[in-house]
């Protein structure tokens, strides 16, 4: 889940855009092959994959949406053993 903890009027658009970025498998978006999270990170359920997701998500938000930055990412297993991420976005101007 993506949460926006800022003040911009287009907060819903920010959440939608970042959600699309983080939900895309890198290489699958025509004309934007560098956008998204690598499939081997999204498909794994290991501590290493969780760490890689945090790094990749932060880099992707910085690269593709200049309106916000990642304030916090929490990754945990859901009841089915899959990794679930909680990404909190902050306004860039705050930092």
N, CA, C and O atoms as CSV, one atom per row, in Angstrom:
chain,resi,resn,atom,element,x,y,z
A,1,UNK,N,N,0.841,-1.178,0.000
A,1,UNK,CA,C,0.000,0.000,0.000
A,1,UNK,C,C,0.882,1.236,0.000
A,1,UNK,O,O,1.947,1.269,0.618
A,2,UNK,N,N,0.414,2.237,-0.704
A,2,UNK,CA,C,1.110,3.511,-0.774
A,2,UNK,C,C,0.269,4.551,-0.043
A,2,UNK,O,O,-0.934,4.674,-0.273
A,3,UNK,N,N,0.926,5.292,0.837
A,3,UNK,CA,C,0.263,6.351,1.600
A,3,UNK,C,C,0.989,7.658,1.355
A,3,UNK,O,O,2.216,7.689,1.254
A,4,UNK,N,N,0.232,8.729,1.260
A,4,UNK,CA,C,0.810,10.051,1.059
A,4,UNK,C,C,0.598,10.875,2.312
A,4,UNK,O,O,-0.535,11.073,2.753
A,5,UNK,N,N,1.692,11.354,2.885
A,5,UNK,CA,C,1.652,12.111,4.121
A,5,UNK,C,C,2.072,13.554,3.839
A,5,UNK,O,O,2.896,14.123,4.554
A,6,UNK,N,N,1.499,14.132,2.797
A,6,UNK,CA,C,1.873,15.479,2.400
A,6,UNK,C,C,0.665,16.372,2.255
A,6,UNK,O,O,-0.432,16.037,2.702
A,7,UNK,N,N,0.878,17.519,1.623
A,7,UNK,CA,C,-0.175,18.527,1.551
A,7,UNK,C,C,-0.589,18.898,0.131
A,7,UNK,O,O,-1.449,19.762,-0.040
A,8,UNK,N,N,-0.019,18.286,-0.874
A,8,UNK,CA,C,-0.347,18.648,-2.259
A,8,UNK,C,C,-1.793,18.305,-2.588
A,8,UNK,O,O,-2.325,17.291,-2.136
A,9,UNK,N,N,-2.412,19.160,-3.377
A,9,UNK,CA,C,-3.802,18.951,-3.769
A,9,UNK,C,C,-3.976,17.696,-4.622
A,9,UNK,O,O,-5.056,17.106,-4.646
A,10,UNK,N,N,-2.920,17.288,-5.320
A,10,UNK,CA,C,-3.012,16.112,-6.186
A,10,UNK,C,C,-2.508,14.846,-5.489
A,10,UNK,O,O,-1.898,13.986,-6.125
A,11,UNK,N,N,-2.759,14.734,-4.197
A,11,UNK,CA,C,-2.313,13.589,-3.414
A,11,UNK,C,C,-2.808,12.258,-3.934
A,11,UNK,O,O,-2.066,11.276,-3.922
A,12,UNK,N,N,-4.058,12.205,-4.395
A,12,UNK,CA,C,-4.597,10.956,-4.940
A,12,UNK,C,C,-3.846,10.541,-6.197
A,12,UNK,O,O,-3.590,9.356,-6.411
A,13,UNK,N,N,-3.491,11.520,-7.031
A,13,UNK,CA,C,-2.722,11.235,-8.239
A,13,UNK,C,C,-1.328,10.742,-7.881
A,13,UNK,O,O,-0.814,9.829,-8.526
A,14,UNK,N,N,-0.717,11.325,-6.874
A,14,UNK,CA,C,0.605,10.889,-6.428
A,14,UNK,C,C,0.558,9.433,-5.990
A,14,UNK,O,O,1.405,8.637,-6.395
A,15,UNK,N,N,-0.418,9.081,-5.171
A,15,UNK,CA,C,-0.557,7.701,-4.693
A,15,UNK,C,C,-0.775,6.750,-5.866
A,15,UNK,O,O,-0.193,5.666,-5.908
A,16,UNK,N,N,-1.600,7.152,-6.800
A,16,UNK,CA,C,-1.873,6.323,-7.973
A,16,UNK,C,C,-0.616,6.112,-8.815
A,16,UNK,O,O,-0.314,4.988,-9.214
A,17,UNK,N,N,0.105,7.181,-9.081
A,17,UNK,CA,C,1.310,7.096,-9.914
A,17,UNK,C,C,2.390,6.246,-9.245
A,17,UNK,O,O,2.986,5.379,-9.884
A,18,UNK,N,N,2.637,6.494,-7.973
A,18,UNK,CA,C,3.671,5.730,-7.272
A,18,UNK,C,C,3.241,4.269,-7.142
A,18,UNK,O,O,4.079,3.373,-7.249
A,19,UNK,N,N,1.963,4.016,-6.916
A,19,UNK,CA,C,1.471,2.646,-6.868
A,19,UNK,C,C,1.714,1.910,-8.173
A,19,UNK,O,O,2.067,0.731,-8.176
A,20,UNK,N,N,1.522,2.617,-9.291
A,20,UNK,CA,C,1.781,2.005,-10.595
A,20,UNK,C,C,3.269,1.724,-10.766
A,20,UNK,O,O,3.646,0.660,-11.257
A,21,UNK,N,N,4.115,2.670,-10.366
A,21,UNK,CA,C,5.565,2.483,-10.480
A,21,UNK,C,C,6.005,1.254,-9.686
A,21,UNK,O,O,6.739,0.408,-10.197
A,22,UNK,N,N,5.556,1.162,-8.445
A,22,UNK,CA,C,6.004,0.089,-7.568
A,22,UNK,C,C,5.335,-1.245,-7.863
A,22,UNK,O,O,5.826,-2.290,-7.434
A,23,UNK,N,N,4.232,-1.226,-8.581
A,23,UNK,CA,C,3.548,-2.461,-8.950
A,23,UNK,C,C,3.924,-2.990,-10.320
A,23,UNK,O,O,3.421,-4.029,-10.749
A,24,UNK,N,N,4.807,-2.279,-11.009
A,24,UNK,CA,C,5.232,-2.675,-12.352
A,24,UNK,C,C,6.509,-3.500,-12.268
A,24,UNK,O,O,7.441,-3.151,-11.544
A,25,UNK,N,N,6.540,-4.591,-13.014
A,25,UNK,CA,C,7.760,-5.385,-13.120
A,25,UNK,C,C,8.690,-4.673,-14.097
A,25,UNK,O,O,8.311,-4.381,-15.231
A,26,UNK,N,N,9.909,-4.398,-13.643
A,26,UNK,CA,C,10.860,-3.684,-14.495
A,26,UNK,C,C,11.046,-4.422,-15.816
A,26,UNK,O,O,11.218,-5.640,-15.856
A,27,UNK,N,N,11.004,-3.647,-16.890
A,27,UNK,CA,C,11.172,-4.201,-18.229
A,27,UNK,C,C,9.865,-4.488,-18.935
A,27,UNK,O,O,9.869,-4.791,-20.128
A,28,UNK,N,N,8.746,-4.402,-18.233
A,28,UNK,CA,C,7.460,-4.754,-18.839
A,28,UNK,C,C,6.714,-3.555,-19.412
A,28,UNK,O,O,5.722,-3.742,-20.117
A,29,UNK,N,N,7.152,-2.342,-19.137
A,29,UNK,CA,C,6.464,-1.139,-19.603
A,29,UNK,C,C,7.121,-0.659,-20.903
A,29,UNK,O,O,8.275,-0.231,-20.888
A,30,UNK,N,N,6.396,-0.726,-22.025
A,30,UNK,CA,C,6.975,-0.259,-23.288
A,30,UNK,C,C,7.416,1.200,-23.174
A,30,UNK,O,O,6.724,2.026,-22.578
A,31,UNK,N,N,8.558,1.494,-23.744
A,31,UNK,CA,C,9.141,2.840,-23.795
A,31,UNK,C,C,9.629,3.338,-22.440
A,31,UNK,O,O,10.187,4.433,-22.364
A,32,UNK,N,N,9.438,2.578,-21.376
A,32,UNK,CA,C,9.964,2.939,-20.054
A,32,UNK,C,C,10.493,1.665,-19.388
A,32,UNK,O,O,10.036,1.286,-18.309
A,33,UNK,N,N,11.434,1.027,-20.022
A,33,UNK,CA,C,11.939,-0.277,-19.569
A,33,UNK,C,C,12.658,-0.206,-18.223
A,33,UNK,O,O,12.825,-1.231,-17.561
A,34,UNK,N,N,13.085,0.986,-17.809
A,34,UNK,CA,C,13.775,1.126,-16.528
A,34,UNK,C,C,12.822,1.353,-15.362
A,34,UNK,O,O,13.265,1.442,-14.217
A,35,UNK,N,N,11.528,1.447,-15.629
A,35,UNK,CA,C,10.560,1.719,-14.568
A,35,UNK,C,C,10.097,0.418,-13.926
A,35,UNK,O,O,9.811,-0.561,-14.616
A,36,UNK,N,N,10.026,0.419,-12.601
A,36,UNK,CA,C,9.464,-0.712,-11.877
A,36,UNK,C,C,10.479,-1.438,-11.024
A,36,UNK,O,O,11.652,-1.072,-10.956
A,37,UNK,N,N,9.994,-2.467,-10.384
A,37,UNK,CA,C,10.784,-3.289,-9.475
A,37,UNK,C,C,11.163,-4.579,-10.202
A,37,UNK,O,O,10.312,-5.181,-10.856
A,38,UNK,N,N,12.410,-5.015,-10.104
A,38,UNK,CA,C,12.802,-6.259,-10.780
A,38,UNK,C,C,11.920,-7.437,-10.355
A,38,UNK,O,O,11.550,-7.559,-9.188
A,39,UNK,N,N,11.595,-8.284,-11.302
A,39,UNK,CA,C,10.723,-9.425,-11.038
A,39,UNK,C,C,11.273,-10.376,-9.997
A,39,UNK,O,O,10.509,-10.976,-9.242
A,40,UNK,N,N,12.604,-10.524,-9.945
A,40,UNK,CA,C,13.168,-11.437,-8.954
A,40,UNK,C,C,13.016,-10.892,-7.535
A,40,UNK,O,O,13.043,-11.666,-6.578
A,41,UNK,N,N,12.860,-9.597,-7.383
A,41,UNK,CA,C,12.607,-9.009,-6.063
A,41,UNK,C,C,11.137,-9.179,-5.697
A,41,UNK,O,O,10.814,-9.535,-4.564
A,42,UNK,N,N,10.244,-8.925,-6.657
A,42,UNK,CA,C,8.816,-9.032,-6.386
A,42,UNK,C,C,8.378,-10.469,-6.126
A,42,UNK,O,O,7.420,-10.700,-5.389
A,43,UNK,N,N,9.060,-11.420,-6.715
A,43,UNK,CA,C,8.639,-12.813,-6.611
A,43,UNK,C,C,9.248,-13.590,-5.469
A,43,UNK,O,O,8.973,-14.783,-5.334
A,44,UNK,N,N,10.059,-12.971,-4.646
A,44,UNK,CA,C,10.746,-13.680,-3.558
A,44,UNK,C,C,10.158,-13.316,-2.204
A,44,UNK,O,O,9.538,-12.267,-2.034
A,45,UNK,N,N,10.367,-14.196,-1.262
A,45,UNK,CA,C,9.913,-13.969,0.106
A,45,UNK,C,C,11.070,-14.264,1.054
A,45,UNK,O,O,11.034,-15.222,1.827
A,46,UNK,N,N,12.088,-13.426,0.978
A,46,UNK,CA,C,13.267,-13.596,1.812
A,46,UNK,C,C,13.655,-12.249,2.421
A,46,UNK,O,O,13.232,-11.202,1.932
A,47,UNK,N,N,14.448,-12.274,3.472
A,47,UNK,CA,C,14.933,-10.996,4.014
A,47,UNK,C,C,15.736,-10.198,2.985
A,47,UNK,O,O,15.677,-8.968,2.966
A,48,UNK,N,N,16.478,-10.891,2.139
A,48,UNK,CA,C,17.257,-10.219,1.102
A,48,UNK,C,C,16.343,-9.520,0.101
A,48,UNK,O,O,16.636,-8.407,-0.335
A,49,UNK,N,N,15.235,-10.169,-0.267
A,49,UNK,CA,C,14.270,-9.569,-1.189
A,49,UNK,C,C,13.601,-8.362,-0.550
A,49,UNK,O,O,13.345,-7.366,-1.227
A,50,UNK,N,N,13.317,-8.438,0.734
A,50,UNK,CA,C,12.717,-7.293,1.432
A,50,UNK,C,C,13.672,-6.113,1.429
A,50,UNK,O,O,13.254,-4.982,1.179
A,51,UNK,N,N,14.947,-6.357,1.703
A,51,UNK,CA,C,15.945,-5.286,1.662
A,51,UNK,C,C,16.085,-4.712,0.260
A,51,UNK,O,O,16.178,-3.497,0.084
A,52,UNK,N,N,16.100,-5.592,-0.734
A,52,UNK,CA,C,16.214,-5.135,-2.123
A,52,UNK,C,C,14.994,-4.316,-2.521
A,52,UNK,O,O,15.119,-3.332,-3.250
A,53,UNK,N,N,13.817,-4.714,-2.048
A,53,UNK,CA,C,12.602,-3.955,-2.361
A,53,UNK,C,C,12.694,-2.538,-1.805
A,53,UNK,O,O,12.339,-1.581,-2.494
A,54,UNK,N,N,13.162,-2.395,-0.578
A,54,UNK,CA,C,13.288,-1.064,0.030
A,54,UNK,C,C,14.220,-0.201,-0.812
A,54,UNK,O,O,13.903,0.954,-1.098
A,55,UNK,N,N,15.365,-0.749,-1.210
A,55,UNK,CA,C,16.312,0.005,-2.034
A,55,UNK,C,C,15.714,0.369,-3.385
A,55,UNK,O,O,15.794,1.519,-3.817
A,56,UNK,N,N,15.122,-0.604,-4.044
A,56,UNK,CA,C,14.556,-0.380,-5.380
A,56,UNK,C,C,13.394,0.611,-5.336
A,56,UNK,O,O,13.302,1.497,-6.187
A,57,UNK,N,N,12.514,0.468,-4.357
A,57,UNK,CA,C,11.351,1.358,-4.264
A,57,UNK,C,C,11.798,2.799,-4.053
A,57,UNK,O,O,11.267,3.713,-4.684
A,58,UNK,N,N,12.758,3.004,-3.181
A,58,UNK,CA,C,13.259,4.360,-2.942
A,58,UNK,C,C,13.855,4.958,-4.211
A,58,UNK,O,O,13.587,6.113,-4.543
A,59,UNK,N,N,14.659,4.176,-4.915
A,59,UNK,CA,C,15.273,4.656,-6.158
A,59,UNK,C,C,14.230,4.950,-7.224
A,59,UNK,O,O,14.331,5.952,-7.932
A,60,UNK,N,N,13.240,4.096,-7.345
A,60,UNK,CA,C,12.224,4.275,-8.376
A,60,UNK,C,C,11.369,5.516,-8.120
A,60,UNK,O,O,11.056,6.253,-9.055
A,61,UNK,N,N,10.994,5.748,-6.884
A,61,UNK,CA,C,10.208,6.949,-6.573
A,61,UNK,C,C,11.034,8.193,-6.879
A,61,UNK,O,O,10.527,9.151,-7.462
A,62,UNK,N,N,12.302,8.179,-6.486
A,62,UNK,CA,C,13.173,9.329,-6.761
A,62,UNK,C,C,13.330,9.555,-8.263
A,62,UNK,O,O,13.366,10.698,-8.719
A,63,UNK,N,N,13.423,8.477,-9.028
A,63,UNK,CA,C,13.641,8.586,-10.465
A,63,UNK,C,C,12.393,9.052,-11.220
A,63,UNK,O,O,12.501,9.851,-12.150
A,64,UNK,N,N,11.217,8.566,-10.834
A,64,UNK,CA,C,10.032,8.744,-11.656
A,64,UNK,C,C,9.013,9.743,-11.133
A,64,UNK,O,O,8.129,10.140,-11.892
A,65,UNK,N,N,9.087,10.163,-9.897
A,65,UNK,CA,C,8.106,11.135,-9.397
A,65,UNK,C,C,8.803,12.174,-8.527
A,65,UNK,O,O,9.061,11.942,-7.346
A,66,UNK,N,N,9.100,13.305,-9.121
A,66,UNK,CA,C,9.866,14.345,-8.429
A,66,UNK,C,C,9.051,15.115,-7.396
A,66,UNK,O,O,9.599,15.958,-6.686
A,67,UNK,N,N,7.762,14.843,-7.301
A,67,UNK,CA,C,6.910,15.560,-6.349
A,67,UNK,C,C,7.089,15.090,-4.921
A,67,UNK,O,O,6.837,15.842,-3.979
A,68,UNK,N,N,7.528,13.835,-4.751
A,68,UNK,CA,C,7.601,13.237,-3.415
A,68,UNK,C,C,8.898,12.460,-3.228
A,68,UNK,O,O,9.648,12.209,-4.171
A,69,UNK,N,N,9.126,12.094,-1.985
A,69,UNK,CA,C,10.208,11.176,-1.656
A,69,UNK,C,C,9.678,10.153,-0.649
A,69,UNK,O,O,8.665,10.379,0.011
A,70,UNK,N,N,10.369,9.049,-0.549
A,70,UNK,CA,C,9.953,8.004,0.380
A,70,UNK,C,C,10.346,8.423,1.789
A,70,UNK,O,O,11.511,8.716,2.057
A,71,UNK,N,N,9.382,8.448,2.672
A,71,UNK,CA,C,9.637,8.741,4.068
A,71,UNK,C,C,9.906,7.494,4.873
A,71,UNK,O,O,10.735,7.490,5.783
A,72,UNK,N,N,9.187,6.417,4.525
A,72,UNK,CA,C,9.302,5.165,5.279
A,72,UNK,C,C,8.800,4.017,4.423
A,72,UNK,O,O,7.844,4.170,3.663
A,73,UNK,N,N,9.446,2.874,4.548
A,73,UNK,CA,C,8.963,1.641,3.915
A,73,UNK,C,C,9.026,0.534,4.957
A,73,UNK,O,O,10.063,0.292,5.575
A,74,UNK,N,N,7.900,-0.124,5.133
A,74,UNK,CA,C,7.820,-1.267,6.042
A,74,UNK,C,C,7.434,-2.484,5.213
A,74,UNK,O,O,6.417,-2.467,4.519
A,75,UNK,N,N,8.233,-3.529,5.281
A,75,UNK,CA,C,7.966,-4.753,4.532
A,75,UNK,C,C,7.774,-5.883,5.535
A,75,UNK,O,O,8.589,-6.077,6.436
A,76,UNK,N,N,6.672,-6.632,5.361
A,76,UNK,CA,C,6.413,-7.776,6.239
A,76,UNK,C,C,5.691,-8.852,5.443
A,76,UNK,O,O,5.214,-8.604,4.335
A,77,UNK,N,N,5.615,-10.042,6.015
A,77,UNK,CA,C,4.898,-11.151,5.380
A,77,UNK,C,C,3.423,-11.056,5.710
A,77,UNK,O,O,3.039,-10.718,6.830
A,78,UNK,N,N,2.604,-11.360,4.718
A,78,UNK,CA,C,1.176,-11.447,5.004
A,78,UNK,C,C,0.864,-12.880,5.453
A,78,UNK,O,O,1.773,-13.698,5.594
A,79,UNK,N,N,-0.385,-13.172,5.670
A,79,UNK,CA,C,-0.793,-14.497,6.140
A,79,UNK,C,C,-0.504,-15.624,5.170
A,79,UNK,O,O,-0.461,-16.788,5.570
A,80,UNK,N,N,-0.303,-15.300,3.901
A,80,UNK,CA,C,-0.032,-16.317,2.883
A,80,UNK,C,C,1.458,-16.455,2.586
A,80,UNK,O,O,1.841,-17.165,1.656
A,81,UNK,N,N,2.298,-15.784,3.368
A,81,UNK,CA,C,3.734,-15.889,3.175
A,81,UNK,C,C,4.297,-14.996,2.096
A,81,UNK,O,O,5.453,-15.163,1.706
A,82,UNK,N,N,3.520,-14.055,1.603
A,82,UNK,CA,C,3.998,-13.118,0.588
A,82,UNK,C,C,4.446,-11.827,1.267
A,82,UNK,O,O,3.936,-11.456,2.324
A,83,UNK,N,N,5.402,-11.155,0.646
A,83,UNK,CA,C,5.854,-9.879,1.180
A,83,UNK,C,C,4.853,-8.787,0.841
A,83,UNK,O,O,4.388,-8.687,-0.294
A,84,UNK,N,N,4.530,-7.980,1.820
A,84,UNK,CA,C,3.641,-6.833,1.649
A,84,UNK,C,C,4.394,-5.587,2.091
A,84,UNK,O,O,5.054,-5.586,3.130
A,85,UNK,N,N,4.292,-4.540,1.304
A,85,UNK,CA,C,5.014,-3.314,1.629
A,85,UNK,C,C,4.037,-2.193,1.953
A,85,UNK,O,O,2.970,-2.076,1.349
A,86,UNK,N,N,4.425,-1.382,2.912
A,86,UNK,CA,C,3.714,-0.152,3.260
A,86,UNK,C,C,4.691,0.982,2.983
A,86,UNK,O,O,5.700,1.124,3.673
A,87,UNK,N,N,4.386,1.786,1.972
A,87,UNK,CA,C,5.275,2.863,1.534
A,87,UNK,C,C,4.618,4.189,1.895
A,87,UNK,O,O,3.495,4.469,1.473
A,88,UNK,N,N,5.318,5.001,2.675
A,88,UNK,CA,C,4.812,6.307,3.076
A,88,UNK,C,C,5.611,7.374,2.334
A,88,UNK,O,O,6.840,7.406,2.396
A,89,UNK,N,N,4.892,8.242,1.636
A,89,UNK,CA,C,5.516,9.304,0.850
A,89,UNK,C,C,5.407,10.639,1.564
A,89,UNK,O,O,4.417,10.916,2.241
A,90,UNK,N,N,6.422,11.453,1.409
A,90,UNK,CA,C,6.461,12.786,1.989
A,90,UNK,C,C,6.703,13.802,0.878
A,90,UNK,O,O,7.274,13.468,-0.161
A,91,UNK,N,N,6.270,15.041,1.096
A,91,UNK,CA,C,6.577,16.107,0.150
A,91,UNK,C,C,8.072,16.352,0.117
A,91,UNK,O,O,8.731,16.308,1.156
A,92,UNK,N,N,8.613,16.609,-1.057
A,92,UNK,CA,C,10.034,16.872,-1.209
A,92,UNK,C,C,10.437,18.126,-0.456
A,92,UNK,O,O,11.525,18.167,0.118
A,93,UNK,N,N,9.601,19.143,-0.441
A,93,UNK,CA,C,9.931,20.418,0.192
A,93,UNK,C,C,10.181,20.313,1.686
A,93,UNK,O,O,10.789,21.211,2.268
A,94,UNK,N,N,9.732,19.250,2.316
A,94,UNK,CA,C,9.899,19.083,3.751
A,94,UNK,C,C,11.341,18.794,4.134
A,94,UNK,O,O,11.698,18.915,5.306
A,95,UNK,N,N,12.172,18.420,3.182
A,95,UNK,CA,C,13.535,18.016,3.508
A,95,UNK,C,C,14.545,18.933,2.907
A,95,UNK,O,O,15.746,18.731,3.088
